[in-house]
Amino acid sequence: MTDARQMHQSPIGVAHFSAIQLPPHEFVRQAAAAGFGSVGLRLHPAFAGAPYYELPQGSHVASEFRSLLDSEGMRVFDVEFFIIGPDFKASAIEHIVAAAADIGAQRLSACGDDTDRSRLADNFNAFCQLAGRHGMAVDIENMGWRAVSSYSDSAALVHACGQENAGALVDAIHFFRNGGHIEEIDIDIVRHVQLCDVVGPAPKRSEDMMNEARTGRLAPGDGILALKALIAKLSGKAAISVEVPLVGNTPAPVHLRNLNLKTREILQAET
């Protein structure tokens, strides 16, 4: 049985995509009530037409949001989502990076979608330098339909970048569904792991991969992924959060509470 003491001793976060229908203020309130200690926020669209929210640096709404974080005992761990494609310019998103820093975010989440690996490494390097000037780090997340499709691609990009604040984000669905193996994880570059679960064989087509990632995730422990082994590998090395988009008519508070409880059951099994 999860109690308040365990929640305090084992803080976990929740990604905004788990209840993207909720604007930041309400998302923080609901996440806190569900037992989470931190949130990720989506302040930049993950793809064309994707929902996101704005908390401009120095704005009244950002000030109110910081006060809300304090009153709820919450923090912002990461801000997403940035696509480093062929036309990526770090300077074009500095206002969002500044806004993320303004609300206390520690890391920025991105994906690599440029087949020119030299240009990709240069742009990732520039992004890390920009983030560093604002006191943050950047994590690359692999996705099967992107140029950086596997964990090994992410790790290679981090090492090619060479910046101390560059990291790889291990999202369970993308890690396992795209050939990742626990033993290949470099614990020196992974600072964030996102948990979820799935059932059935891994999809092969890009469209099916996207559909599964956006609408087919399950709460941790409800599927077939080796989450306990993943946590055992990264325990004490990486922050743990959960990302399972709300699909259907389940109320957001119920969904978030279930994600918290299921994640803690996985964590308890490793203690």
Backbone as numpy.savetxt, mean C-alpha at the origin, in Angstrom:
# Nx Ny Nz CAx CAy CAz Cx Cy Cz
-9.22 -14.39 20.88 -10.08 -13.18 20.88 -9.19 -11.94 20.88
-9.42 -11.03 19.94 -8.63 -9.81 19.85 -9.10 -8.82 20.89
-8.16 -8.25 21.67 -8.53 -7.26 22.66 -7.78 -5.97 22.41
-8.10 -4.94 23.20 -7.50 -3.62 23.00 -5.99 -3.66 23.20
-5.53 -4.48 24.14 -4.09 -4.56 24.40 -3.34 -5.09 23.17
-3.89 -6.14 22.55 -3.24 -6.68 21.36 -3.23 -5.67 20.22
-4.32 -4.92 20.08 -4.38 -3.92 19.03 -3.30 -2.86 19.23
-3.03 -2.51 20.49 -2.01 -1.51 20.78 -0.61 -2.07 20.53
-0.39 -3.34 20.89 0.92 -3.93 20.76 1.24 -4.33 19.32
0.23 -4.61 18.52 0.43 -5.05 17.14 -0.32 -4.14 16.18
0.13 -2.90 16.05 -0.59 -1.98 15.16 -0.49 -2.41 13.71
-1.59 -2.35 13.01 -1.60 -2.64 11.58 -2.34 -1.51 10.87
-2.06 -1.39 9.59 -2.66 -0.34 8.80 -3.67 -0.89 7.81
-4.38 0.02 7.17 -5.36 -0.38 6.15 -5.27 0.59 4.99
-5.23 0.04 3.78 -5.13 0.85 2.57 -6.47 1.48 2.24
-6.41 2.68 1.68 -7.62 3.42 1.32 -8.48 2.63 0.33
-7.82 1.85 -0.52 -8.56 1.09 -1.52 -9.52 0.09 -0.88
-9.30 -0.22 0.41 -10.19 -1.15 1.11 -11.58 -0.56 1.32
-11.67 0.77 1.30 -12.96 1.46 1.42 -12.82 2.82 0.74
-12.47 2.78 -0.54 -12.19 4.01 -1.27 -13.42 4.90 -1.39
-14.59 4.34 -1.10 -15.83 5.12 -1.13 -15.84 6.19 -0.04
-15.04 6.00 0.99 -15.02 6.93 2.12 -13.98 8.02 1.91
-14.34 9.29 2.03 -13.34 10.36 1.97 -12.39 10.24 3.16
-11.22 10.88 3.07 -10.17 10.69 4.09 -10.64 10.84 5.54
-11.40 11.88 5.85 -11.82 12.10 7.24 -12.66 10.92 7.75
-13.62 10.49 6.95 -14.48 9.39 7.38 -13.71 8.07 7.38
-12.83 7.91 6.44 -12.03 6.69 6.40 -11.19 6.54 7.67
-10.58 7.62 8.12 -9.79 7.58 9.35 -10.67 7.21 10.54
-11.83 7.82 10.63 -12.73 7.52 11.75 -13.13 6.04 11.76
-13.50 5.54 10.58 -13.96 4.15 10.50 -12.80 3.18 10.72
-11.62 3.51 10.21 -10.46 2.65 10.40 -10.06 2.59 11.87
-10.11 3.72 12.55 -9.79 3.76 13.98 -10.79 2.93 14.77
-12.06 3.08 14.44 -13.11 2.32 15.14 -12.96 0.82 14.91
-12.41 0.44 13.76 -12.22 -0.97 13.44 -10.98 -1.57 14.10
-10.13 -0.71 14.69 -8.96 -1.20 15.39 -7.64 -1.02 14.69
-7.62 -0.28 13.59 -6.37 -0.03 12.88 -5.61 1.12 13.53
-4.29 1.13 13.32 -3.46 2.18 13.89 -2.96 3.19 12.87
-3.10 2.86 11.59 -2.64 3.76 10.54 -3.46 3.52 9.28
-3.38 4.46 8.37 -4.08 4.34 7.09 -3.13 4.68 5.95
-3.45 4.16 4.79 -2.88 4.66 3.55 -3.95 5.51 2.91
-3.55 6.52 2.18 -4.52 7.39 1.52 -4.23 7.45 0.02
-5.27 7.56 -0.75 -5.11 7.71 -2.19 -5.35 9.17 -2.55
-4.25 9.87 -2.75 -4.30 11.29 -3.11 -3.94 11.52 -4.58
-3.77 10.43 -5.33 -3.45 10.51 -6.76 -4.10 9.31 -7.42
-4.73 9.48 -8.59 -5.45 8.36 -9.21 -4.52 7.23 -9.62
-4.92 5.99 -9.36 -4.12 4.83 -9.72 -4.20 4.54 -11.21
-5.25 4.98 -11.85 -5.44 4.83 -13.29 -6.49 5.84 -13.72
-6.62 6.06 -14.99 -7.55 7.07 -15.49 -8.96 6.80 -15.00
-9.57 7.78 -14.37 -10.92 7.64 -13.87 -11.04 7.04 -12.49
-9.92 6.63 -11.90 -9.95 6.02 -10.57 -10.22 7.08 -9.51
-10.95 6.73 -8.45 -11.24 7.71 -7.40 -10.01 8.07 -6.59
-9.95 9.33 -6.18 -8.89 9.80 -5.30 -9.39 11.06 -4.62
-8.61 11.54 -3.64 -9.03 12.71 -2.87 -7.87 13.70 -2.77
-8.21 14.93 -2.43 -7.19 15.97 -2.34 -7.17 16.57 -0.93
-5.95 16.74 -0.42 -5.72 17.42 0.86 -4.55 18.38 0.64
-4.78 19.49 -0.05 -3.68 20.37 -0.45 -2.86 20.87 0.73
-1.57 20.96 0.51 -0.66 21.45 1.55 -1.08 22.85 2.00
-1.16 23.04 3.31 -1.47 24.34 3.87 -2.95 24.69 3.87
-3.79 23.80 3.38 -5.23 24.10 3.30 -5.90 23.87 4.65
-7.08 24.46 4.79 -7.86 24.28 6.01 -8.27 22.82 6.18
-8.62 22.15 5.07 -9.04 20.76 5.15 -7.89 19.87 5.60
-6.66 20.20 5.18 -5.50 19.43 5.63 -5.25 19.64 7.11
-5.42 20.88 7.56 -5.25 21.18 8.99 -6.27 20.42 9.83
-7.51 20.41 9.38 -8.56 19.66 10.07 -8.24 18.17 10.09
-7.68 17.70 8.99 -7.35 16.28 8.90 -6.25 15.91 9.89
-5.24 16.74 10.01 -4.17 16.47 10.98 -4.72 16.45 12.40
-5.65 17.35 12.69 -6.26 17.36 14.02 -7.06 16.09 14.27
-7.73 15.61 13.22 -8.49 14.37 13.33 -7.56 13.20 13.62
-6.44 13.13 12.93 -5.48 12.06 13.17 -5.05 12.05 14.64
-4.76 13.23 15.15 -4.34 13.33 16.56 -5.44 12.86 17.50
-6.65 13.30 17.25 -7.75 12.96 18.15 -8.09 11.48 18.11
-7.85 10.83 16.96 -8.17 9.41 16.82 -6.97 8.53 17.15
-5.82 9.13 17.42 -4.62 8.35 17.67 -4.14 7.59 16.45
-4.34 8.18 15.28 -4.00 7.54 14.01 -2.85 8.27 13.32
-2.28 7.61 12.31 -1.26 8.25 11.48 -1.43 7.80 10.03
-0.88 8.57 9.13 -0.85 8.19 7.72 0.48 7.51 7.45
0.44 6.28 7.00 1.69 5.57 6.70 2.14 5.85 5.27
1.27 5.63 4.30 1.68 5.85 2.91 0.60 6.58 2.13
1.04 7.21 1.06 0.13 7.87 0.12 0.39 7.26 -1.25
-0.69 6.94 -1.95 -0.60 6.35 -3.27 -1.47 7.12 -4.27
-1.45 6.88 -5.54 -0.67 5.90 -6.21 -0.07 6.56 -7.43
1.22 6.33 -7.65 1.95 7.02 -8.71 2.46 6.02 -9.73
2.20 6.28 -11.00 2.64 5.41 -12.09 3.86 6.04 -12.75
4.99 5.34 -12.69 6.22 5.84 -13.31 6.28 5.26 -14.71
5.67 5.98 -15.64 5.64 5.58 -17.04 6.63 6.37 -17.87
6.59 6.22 -19.19 7.55 6.90 -20.06 7.52 8.42 -19.93
6.36 8.98 -19.63 6.22 10.44 -19.57 6.27 10.98 -18.14
6.68 10.15 -17.19 6.71 10.57 -15.79 7.69 11.72 -15.57
7.22 12.73 -14.84 8.07 13.86 -14.43 7.84 14.07 -12.93
8.88 13.86 -12.16 8.74 14.00 -10.71 8.28 15.40 -10.33
8.77 16.40 -11.03 8.43 17.78 -10.69 6.93 18.05 -10.84
6.26 17.29 -11.70 4.83 17.53 -11.95 3.95 17.09 -10.79
4.48 16.26 -9.90 3.68 15.77 -8.78 4.21 16.27 -7.44
5.08 17.27 -7.47 5.66 17.73 -6.22 4.59 18.27 -5.27
3.55 18.87 -5.81 2.50 19.39 -4.94 1.80 18.28 -4.17
1.68 17.10 -4.78 1.06 15.97 -4.08 2.02 15.41 -3.05
3.29 15.33 -3.40 4.31 14.87 -2.45 4.35 15.80 -1.24
4.28 17.10 -1.49 4.28 18.08 -0.40 3.02 17.91 0.47
1.88 17.64 -0.18 0.64 17.43 0.57 0.73 16.18 1.43
1.37 15.13 0.90 1.55 13.90 1.67 2.43 14.15 2.90
3.50 14.89 2.71 4.38 15.21 3.83 3.65 16.07 4.86
2.78 16.94 4.40 2.06 17.87 5.27 1.14 17.13 6.25
0.67 15.95 5.87 -0.21 15.19 6.76 0.54 14.06 7.46
1.87 14.08 7.34 2.69 13.15 8.10 2.97 11.81 7.46
2.69 11.65 6.18 2.95 10.37 5.51 4.44 10.04 5.54
4.74 8.76 5.67 6.13 8.31 5.71 6.63 7.80 4.37
5.72 7.23 3.58 6.14 6.60 2.33 5.14 6.91 1.22
5.61 6.78 -0.02 4.80 6.93 -1.21 4.82 5.62 -1.97
3.70 5.22 -2.54 3.61 3.95 -3.25 3.47 4.20 -4.74
4.22 3.42 -5.53 4.25 3.62 -6.98 4.37 2.28 -7.69
4.15 2.31 -8.99 4.44 1.15 -9.83 5.28 1.61 -11.00
6.02 0.68 -11.60 6.86 1.00 -12.76 6.22 0.47 -14.02
5.96 1.37 -14.98 5.29 0.95 -16.21 5.98 1.55 -17.43
7.28 1.32 -17.50 8.09 1.81 -18.61 9.04 0.68 -19.00
8.96 0.21 -20.25 9.81 -0.90 -20.69 11.25 -0.48 -20.92
11.50 0.83 -20.98 12.88 1.34 -21.06 13.43 1.36 -19.64
14.16 0.33 -19.25 14.58 0.18 -17.86 15.54 1.26 -17.42
16.35 1.77 -18.31 17.27 2.84 -17.95 16.50 4.11 -17.61
15.55 4.47 -18.44 14.72 5.66 -18.19 13.88 5.46 -16.93
13.35 4.25 -16.76 12.57 3.95 -15.57 13.41 4.14 -14.31
14.63 3.63 -14.32 15.51 3.77 -13.15 15.82 5.24 -12.89
16.04 6.01 -13.96 16.33 7.44 -13.79 15.13 8.17 -13.18
13.94 7.85 -13.67 12.74 8.52 -13.15 12.43 8.09 -11.72
12.66 6.83 -11.42 12.47 6.36 -10.05 13.47 7.05 -9.13
14.69 7.21 -9.60 15.72 7.92 -8.84 15.29 9.35 -8.56
14.75 10.03 -9.58 14.30 11.41 -9.41 13.14 11.48 -8.43
12.24 10.51 -8.48 11.10 10.47 -7.57 11.59 10.28 -6.13
12.55 9.39 -5.93 13.10 9.15 -4.60 13.80 10.40 -4.07
14.51 11.10 -4.93 15.16 12.34 -4.51 14.13 13.38 -4.09
13.06 13.50 -4.87 11.98 14.43 -4.52 11.36 14.04 -3.18
11.04 12.78 -3.01 10.46 12.31 -1.75 11.40 12.56 -0.59
12.69 12.34 -0.81 13.68 12.54 0.24 13.73 13.97 0.72
13.56 14.90 -0.20 13.58 16.32 0.19 12.40 16.66 1.09
11.36 15.84 1.03 10.19 16.04 1.88 10.14 15.03 3.04
11.25 14.33 3.25 11.34 13.42 4.39 10.61 12.11 4.24
10.42 11.65 3.00 9.68 10.40 2.77 10.48 9.43 1.91
9.98 8.21 1.83 10.56 7.16 0.99 9.56 6.75 -0.08
10.03 5.99 -1.07 9.17 5.53 -2.16 9.29 4.03 -2.30
8.14 3.35 -2.41 8.10 1.90 -2.59 7.53 1.55 -3.95
8.21 0.66 -4.67 7.72 0.15 -5.94 6.93 -1.13 -5.70
5.74 -1.17 -6.26 4.86 -2.34 -6.14 4.74 -3.01 -7.51
5.07 -4.27 -7.59 4.93 -4.98 -8.87 3.47 -5.35 -9.14
3.11 -5.35 -10.41 1.76 -5.75 -10.84 1.91 -6.50 -12.15
1.18 -7.58 -12.30 1.35 -8.45 -13.44 1.12 -7.80 -14.79
0.32 -6.76 -14.85 0.02 -6.12 -16.13 0.90 -4.89 -16.38
1.84 -4.62 -15.50 2.74 -3.49 -15.67 4.12 -3.97 -16.14
4.97 -3.04 -16.54 6.32 -3.39 -16.97 7.10 -4.02 -15.82
6.94 -3.47 -14.61 7.51 -4.08 -13.42 6.46 -5.05 -12.90
6.55 -6.29 -13.38 5.46 -7.23 -13.15 5.69 -8.20 -12.00
6.94 -8.41 -11.61 7.25 -9.38 -10.56 8.04 -8.73 -9.43
8.10 -9.42 -8.31 8.90 -8.91 -7.20 10.36 -8.76 -7.61
10.88 -9.71 -8.37 12.27 -9.62 -8.80 12.51 -8.38 -9.64
11.51 -7.97 -10.44 11.61 -6.72 -11.19 11.70 -5.53 -10.24
10.87 -5.55 -9.21 10.87 -4.46 -8.23 12.22 -4.36 -7.53
12.73 -5.50 -7.07 14.01 -5.51 -6.37 15.13 -5.01 -7.26
15.12 -5.43 -8.53 16.16 -4.99 -9.46 16.10 -3.48 -9.67
14.89 -2.93 -9.73 14.74 -1.50 -9.91 15.23 -0.73 -8.69
14.93 -1.23 -7.51 15.40 -0.59 -6.28 16.92 -0.55 -6.25
17.55 -1.64 -6.60 19.01 -1.69 -6.58 19.60 -0.82 -7.68
18.95 -0.76 -8.83 19.44 0.08 -9.92 19.33 1.55 -9.58
18.27 1.89 -8.81 18.06 3.29 -8.41 19.17 3.76 -7.49
19.49 2.97 -6.48 20.60 3.29 -5.60 20.31 4.30 -4.51
19.07 4.77 -4.42 18.74 5.74 -3.37 18.40 5.01 -2.07
18.85 5.56 -0.95 18.61 4.90 0.33 17.14 4.85 0.70
16.34 5.77 0.18 14.91 5.79 0.52 14.06 5.06 -0.52
14.68 4.24 -1.37 13.95 3.42 -2.33 13.65 2.05 -1.72
12.42 1.58 -1.92 12.05 0.29 -1.38 11.10 -0.46 -2.30
10.83 -1.71 -1.94 9.88 -2.54 -2.67 8.70 -2.84 -1.77
7.50 -2.62 -2.27 6.28 -2.94 -1.54 5.85 -4.35 -1.94
5.66 -5.22 -0.97 5.19 -6.58 -1.25 3.69 -6.64 -0.96
2.90 -6.62 -2.02 1.46 -6.82 -1.92 1.22 -8.31 -2.20
0.57 -9.00 -1.27 0.47 -10.46 -1.34 -0.09 -10.95 -2.67
-1.12 -10.31 -3.18 -1.74 -10.80 -4.41 -0.77 -10.68 -5.59
-0.09 -9.54 -5.69 0.83 -9.33 -6.80 2.11 -10.15 -6.62
2.54 -10.32 -5.38 3.75 -11.08 -5.12 3.56 -12.55 -5.52
2.56 -13.21 -4.95 2.38 -14.63 -5.19 1.83 -14.93 -6.58
0.91 -14.11 -7.08 0.29 -14.37 -8.38 1.27 -14.18 -9.53
2.40 -13.50 -9.28 3.37 -13.24 -10.34 4.72 -13.89 -10.07
4.65 -15.07 -9.46 5.83 -15.92 -9.35 6.77 -15.64 -8.20
6.34 -14.85 -7.21 7.22 -14.55 -6.10 7.43 -15.74 -5.17
8.63 -15.84 -4.62 8.96 -16.90 -3.67 9.50 -16.26 -2.39
9.07 -16.76 -1.26 9.44 -16.18 0.03 10.95 -16.03 0.16
11.69 -17.05 -0.25 13.13 -17.06 -0.05 13.87 -15.98 -0.85
13.24 -15.42 -1.87 13.92 -14.40 -2.66 13.73 -12.99 -2.11
12.91 -12.82 -1.10 12.65 -11.49 -0.55 13.89 -10.94 0.12
14.27 -9.76 -0.27 15.39 -9.04 0.34 14.83 -8.19 1.48
15.05 -8.62 2.70 14.45 -7.91 3.83 15.05 -6.54 4.05
16.15 -6.24 3.37 16.77 -4.92 3.52 16.08 -3.86 2.68
15.25 -4.25 1.73 14.60 -3.25 0.88 13.08 -3.24 1.02
12.50 -4.20 1.73 11.04 -4.25 1.90 10.67 -3.63 3.23
9.92 -2.54 3.19 9.49 -1.85 4.40 7.98 -1.83 4.56
7.28 -2.44 3.62 5.81 -2.43 3.67 5.28 -3.69 3.01
4.42 -4.41 3.71 3.76 -5.58 3.14 2.26 -5.40 3.29
1.52 -5.63 2.21 0.07 -5.52 2.21 -0.54 -6.91 2.10
-1.45 -7.22 2.99 -2.06 -8.54 3.04 -3.45 -8.55 2.40
-3.75 -9.66 1.77 -5.08 -9.98 1.24 -5.02 -11.46 0.91
-6.07 -12.00 0.36 -6.07 -13.41 -0.02 -6.88 -13.58 -1.31
-6.72 -14.74 -1.93 -7.46 -15.08 -3.15 -7.67 -16.59 -3.19
-8.52 -17.02 -4.09 -8.73 -18.45 -4.33 -8.61 -18.72 -5.82
-8.37 -19.99 -6.15 -8.34 -20.40 -7.54 -7.00 -20.16 -8.22
-6.89 -20.59 -9.47 -5.63 -20.42 -10.22 -5.37 -18.96 -10.55
-4.10 -18.64 -10.73 -3.71 -17.27 -11.07 -4.18 -16.93 -12.47
-4.80 -15.77 -12.64 -5.22 -15.36 -13.99 -4.02 -15.10 -14.88
-4.20 -15.28 -16.17 -3.10 -15.10 -17.13 -3.21 -13.82 -17.94
-4.43 -13.43 -18.27 -4.62 -12.23 -19.08 -4.56 -10.98 -18.21
-4.03 -9.90 -18.76 -3.92 -8.65 -18.00 -5.27 -8.19 -17.48
-6.31 -8.28 -18.31 -7.64 -7.85 -17.90 -8.12 -8.63 -16.69
-7.86 -9.94 -16.69 -8.30 -10.77 -15.58 -7.48 -10.49 -14.32
-6.19 -10.19 -14.49 -5.36 -9.81 -13.34 -5.90 -8.55 -12.69
-6.24 -7.57 -13.50 -6.78 -6.32 -12.97 -8.10 -6.54 -12.25
-8.97 -7.33 -12.85 -10.27 -7.60 -12.24 -10.11 -8.30 -10.90
-9.20 -9.26 -10.81 -8.99 -9.96 -9.54 -8.45 -9.00 -8.49
-7.48 -8.14 -8.88 -6.88 -7.23 -7.91 -7.87 -6.19 -7.41
-8.84 -5.83 -8.24 -9.77 -4.76 -7.89 -11.07 -5.27 -7.29
-11.48 -6.47 -7.64 -12.77 -6.96 -7.15 -12.74 -8.39 -6.62
-11.61 -9.07 -6.69 -11.57 -10.48 -6.33 -10.77 -10.82 -5.09
-10.34 -9.83 -4.34 -9.55 -10.10 -3.14 -10.45 -10.56 -1.98
-9.85 -11.37 -1.12 -10.52 -11.85 0.08 -9.76 -11.37 1.31
-10.43 -11.42 2.46 -9.76 -11.08 3.71 -8.63 -12.07 3.97
-7.55 -11.64 4.63 -6.45 -12.54 4.93 -6.92 -13.81 5.65
-6.44 -14.95 5.17 -6.82 -16.22 5.77 -8.01 -16.89 5.13
-8.70 -16.19 4.23 -9.89 -16.76 3.58 -9.58 -17.40 2.24
-8.30 -17.47 1.87 -7.92 -18.02 0.58 -6.73 -18.95 0.68
-5.88 -18.93 -0.36 -4.83 -19.93 -0.49 -3.41 -19.37 -0.39
-3.25 -18.07 -0.24 -1.91 -17.49 -0.25 -1.16 -17.81 1.04
0.15 -17.93 0.92 1.02 -18.30 2.06 1.34 -17.07 2.90
0.31 -16.53 3.52 0.47 -15.28 4.27 1.27 -15.46 5.55
1.10 -16.59 6.22 1.84 -16.81 7.45 3.34 -16.86 7.18
3.73 -17.51 6.10 5.15 -17.57 5.74 5.67 -16.19 5.35
4.84 -15.41 4.68 5.23 -14.07 4.28 5.47 -13.20 5.51
4.56 -13.26 6.47 4.71 -12.48 7.70 5.92 -12.94 8.50
6.13 -14.26 8.55 7.29 -14.78 9.28 8.59 -14.24 8.70
8.64 -14.10 7.39 9.84 -13.59 6.72 10.08 -12.11 7.03
9.00 -11.35 7.11 9.12 -9.90 7.23 8.78 -9.36 8.62
8.48 -10.23 9.55 8.13 -9.79 10.90 9.24 -8.94 11.50
8.87 -7.76 11.97 9.82 -6.85 12.57 10.64 -6.05 11.58
10.47 -6.34 10.29 11.23 -5.65 9.25 10.37 -4.68 8.45
9.10 -5.00 8.29 8.22 -4.21 7.44 6.91 -3.90 8.15
6.35 -2.74 7.85 5.02 -2.39 8.35 4.00 -3.29 7.67
2.97 -3.65 8.40 1.93 -4.54 7.88 0.62 -3.78 7.73
0.04 -3.91 6.55 -1.29 -3.33 6.33 -2.12 -4.34 5.55
-3.38 -4.02 5.37 -4.29 -4.90 4.64 -4.97 -4.10 3.54
-5.14 -4.73 2.38 -5.80 -4.07 1.25 -6.75 -5.05 0.59
-8.02 -4.88 0.88 -9.08 -5.71 0.29 -10.24 -4.79 -0.04
-10.40 -4.43 -1.31 -11.47 -3.50 -1.69 -12.85 -4.00 -1.28
-13.68 -3.08 -0.82 -15.06 -3.37 -0.47 -15.87 -3.55 -1.75
-16.44 -4.73 -1.90 -17.26 -5.04 -3.07 -18.62 -5.51 -2.58
-19.68 -4.99 -3.17 -21.02 -5.39 -2.75 -21.63 -4.43 -1.76
-22.56 -4.91 -0.98 -23.37 -4.05 -0.11 -22.98 -4.11 1.36
-21.88 -4.76 1.69 -21.45 -4.80 3.08 -21.14 -3.39 3.57
-21.65 -2.98 4.71 -21.32 -1.64 5.24 -19.82 -1.52 5.50
-19.26 -0.37 5.22 -17.83 -0.16 5.38 -17.34 -0.49 6.79
-18.03 -0.09 7.86 -17.55 -0.43 9.20 -17.44 -1.93 9.44
-18.40 -2.68 8.92 -18.38 -4.14 9.06 -17.21 -4.74 8.28
-17.02 -4.25 7.07 -15.92 -4.72 6.22 -14.57 -4.45 6.88
-14.35 -3.24 7.36 -13.07 -2.89 7.97 -12.82 -3.67 9.24
-13.85 -3.85 10.05 -13.69 -4.61 11.28 -13.32 -6.06 10.97
-13.93 -6.64 9.96 -13.62 -8.01 9.56 -12.17 -8.12 9.09
-11.71 -7.14 8.31 -10.32 -7.16 7.84 -9.35 -7.08 9.01
-9.68 -6.26 10.00 -8.81 -6.14 11.16 -8.74 -7.47 11.92
-9.87 -8.07 12.17 -9.90 -9.31 12.93 -9.21 -10.44 12.18
-9.45 -10.55 10.87 -8.83 -11.62 10.09 -7.31 -11.44 10.02
-6.87 -10.20 9.90 -5.43 -9.95 9.86 -4.79 -10.31 11.18
-5.44 -9.97 12.28 -4.88 -10.28 13.60 -4.86 -11.78 13.87
-5.79 -12.51 13.31 -5.75 -13.97 13.44 -4.50 -14.54 12.77
-4.15 -13.97 11.61 -2.94 -14.41 10.91 -1.70 -14.04 11.74
-1.69 -12.84 12.29 -0.55 -12.39 13.09 -0.40 -13.23 14.35
-1.51 -13.54 15.00 -1.46 -14.35 16.22 -0.86 -15.72 15.96
-1.12 -16.25 14.78 -0.60 -17.58 14.44 0.92 -17.59 14.32
1.51 -16.37 14.16 2.96 -16.27 14.00 3.66 -15.80 15.25
2.92 -15.60 16.35 3.54 -15.13 17.60 3.72 -16.26 18.58
